[in-house]
């Protein structure tokens, strides 16, 4: 595992491309095993393809989605509530995988059990 340097994460694609790919792939596999694979593939290809991971020492990793992420999904027909719930879960899984891949402890969050 590569030693994580928060300052180098600002230029993440130059320093951590392989690790980022691994985290996103791991998250995809977890989600694909748990949820409707057509929906997961569509989210992966039409929403997460333009997502952006960030790191902050106080809050840890977070993934920002492109503008209007639910409007981008056209490959499958899905209820808005189910899409939002699945997308939120997928983003949380990517963030968890980023922490795992980089060996960075996750900060406690008030919205998590």
RAMO-V126217 format. One record per residue. RES is the residue in three letters. SS is DSSP state (A for helix, B for strand, O for the rest). OMEGA is omega in whole degrees, 0 to 359 (* if undefined). D_CENTER is the distance of its C-alpha to the mean C-alpha in whole Angstrom. Layout:
# RAMO-V126217
res:RES ss:SS omega:OMEGA d_center:D_CENTER
res:RES ss:SS omega:OMEGA d_center:D_CENTER
This chain:
# RAMO-V126217
res:UNK ss:O omega:178 d_center:19
res:UNK ss:O omega:176 d_center:20
res:UNK ss:O omega:183 d_center:21
res:UNK ss:O omega:177 d_center:18
res:UNK ss:O omega:182 d_center:19
res:UNK ss:O omega:180 d_center:18
res:UNK ss:O omega:179 d_center:20
res:UNK ss:A omega:181 d_center:19
res:UNK ss:A omega:175 d_center:15
res:UNK ss:A omega:175 d_center:17
res:UNK ss:A omega:191 d_center:18
res:UNK ss:A omega:184 d_center:15
res:UNK ss:A omega:176 d_center:15
res:UNK ss:A omega:186 d_center:19
res:UNK ss:A omega:190 d_center:18
res:UNK ss:O omega:184 d_center:15
res:UNK ss:A omega:181 d_center:14
res:UNK ss:A omega:180 d_center:15
res:UNK ss:A omega:177 d_center:13
res:UNK ss:A omega:178 d_center:10
res:UNK ss:A omega:181 d_center:11
res:UNK ss:A omega:180 d_center:11
res:UNK ss:A omega:179 d_center:8
res:UNK ss:A omega:179 d_center:6
res:UNK ss:A omega:178 d_center:10
res:UNK ss:A omega:179 d_center:10
res:UNK ss:A omega:178 d_center:7
res:UNK ss:A omega:182 d_center:9
res:UNK ss:A omega:178 d_center:12
res:UNK ss:A omega:182 d_center:12
res:UNK ss:A omega:181 d_center:11
res:UNK ss:A omega:178 d_center:13
res:UNK ss:A omega:188 d_center:16
res:UNK ss:A omega:187 d_center:16
res:UNK ss:O omega:178 d_center:15
res:UNK ss:O omega:186 d_center:17
res:UNK ss:A omega:177 d_center:16
res:UNK ss:A omega:179 d_center:18
res:UNK ss:A omega:181 d_center:15
res:UNK ss:A omega:177 d_center:12
res:UNK ss:A omega:181 d_center:14
res:UNK ss:A omega:178 d_center:14
res:UNK ss:A omega:180 d_center:11
res:UNK ss:A omega:185 d_center:9
res:UNK ss:A omega:188 d_center:13
res:UNK ss:A omega:180 d_center:13
res:UNK ss:O omega:186 d_center:10
res:UNK ss:A omega:179 d_center:7
res:UNK ss:A omega:178 d_center:10
res:UNK ss:A omega:176 d_center:11
res:UNK ss:O omega:183 d_center:8
res:UNK ss:B omega:176 d_center:8
res:UNK ss:B omega:177 d_center:7
res:UNK ss:B omega:177 d_center:10
res:UNK ss:B omega:174 d_center:12
res:UNK ss:B omega:184 d_center:15
res:UNK ss:O omega:180 d_center:18
res:UNK ss:O omega:186 d_center:18
res:UNK ss:O omega:181 d_center:15
res:UNK ss:B omega:180 d_center:13
res:UNK ss:B omega:173 d_center:9
res:UNK ss:B omega:180 d_center:8
res:UNK ss:B omega:176 d_center:6
res:UNK ss:B omega:179 d_center:8
res:UNK ss:O omega:175 d_center:9
res:UNK ss:O omega:178 d_center:12
res:UNK ss:O omega:177 d_center:15
res:UNK ss:O omega:185 d_center:16
res:UNK ss:A omega:181 d_center:13
res:UNK ss:A omega:178 d_center:15
res:UNK ss:A omega:182 d_center:18
res:UNK ss:A omega:185 d_center:16
res:UNK ss:O omega:180 d_center:16
res:UNK ss:O omega:186 d_center:20
res:UNK ss:O omega:180 d_center:20
res:UNK ss:O omega:174 d_center:20
res:UNK ss:O omega:182 d_center:22
res:UNK ss:O omega:176 d_center:20
res:UNK ss:O omega:182 d_center:21
res:UNK ss:A omega:180 d_center:19
res:UNK ss:A omega:179 d_center:19
res:UNK ss:A omega:179 d_center:17
res:UNK ss:A omega:182 d_center:15
res:UNK ss:A omega:180 d_center:14
res:UNK ss:A omega:181 d_center:14
res:UNK ss:A omega:179 d_center:12
res:UNK ss:A omega:178 d_center:9
res:UNK ss:A omega:179 d_center:9
res:UNK ss:A omega:180 d_center:9
res:UNK ss:A omega:179 d_center:6
res:UNK ss:A omega:178 d_center:4
res:UNK ss:A omega:179 d_center:6
res:UNK ss:A omega:176 d_center:6
res:UNK ss:A omega:180 d_center:3
res:UNK ss:A omega:178 d_center:5
res:UNK ss:A omega:180 d_center:8
res:UNK ss:A omega:177 d_center:8
res:UNK ss:A omega:178 d_center:8
res:UNK ss:A omega:181 d_center:11
res:UNK ss:A omega:183 d_center:12
res:UNK ss:A omega:182 d_center:12
res:UNK ss:A omega:179 d_center:14
res:UNK ss:O omega:181 d_center:16
res:UNK ss:O omega:180 d_center:15
res:UNK ss:O omega:179 d_center:16
res:UNK ss:O omega:175 d_center:14
res:UNK ss:O omega:176 d_center:16
res:UNK ss:O omega:178 d_center:18
res:UNK ss:O omega:180 d_center:17
res:UNK ss:O omega:184 d_center:19
res:UNK ss:O omega:180 d_center:17
res:UNK ss:O omega:179 d_center:16
res:UNK ss:O omega:* d_center:19
